[in-house]
Amino acid sequence: MFILGPPREGLSRRKRGQGTSPPAPPPRGEEGKLRWGARRLRVEERRNQLEVKPIGIVHNAVAGGRYTGWDEVVSEIRLAPELEEAAEGLEEFSHLIVIFWLDRAHAPDAAKIHPKDQPDLPLVGYLATRSPNRPNPLGLTVVRLLERRGNVLVVQGLDAYDGTPVLDVKPYMPAPDEGIRVPAWVGRLTGQERSGKR
């Protein structure tokens, strides 16, 4: 279980017994329970904390380090056995959205970074990049679903290391074409990744 909470300063104050007045309760009460199929997600709105429970684990041949060629990586997402029934119907989709926890990432070292640590690219805020090092290290990738075997999803293109916790999977449903604007450096970076460069 992961707990997303307030900054370290807020946590340290609580440990010292300061700032213990309870927050105003949310409209539907301080605690809520939501059952979705066989999965139970417990959400607690206490001191701006949110608890999330992994629903599966990634298994592949990539143990760590910088890696290129994620598009070709085949992974198994092994969902909790009780979610097998909840996964029925996913096999009818060609692609899935996978939300996962970047458990080997760390807090950002600075507010601005060079994308992919490439000094020839502009210095931008880390929120404007795909860096895994963020306040809440969530990963989100659209992958190709190759096969579903019960509670096991075989996917291609998931840029997550072996052992990465998975928080959710959703079917990918393409929207009508819309105009999308990106900075010029994104095109340069995309071209490098397609050619196998970093």
Summary of the structure (lengths in Angstrom):
residues: 198
radius of gyration: 19.5
end to end distance: 33.4
largest distance: 55.6
contacts: 479
relative contact order: 0.20
helix: 19%
strand: 33%
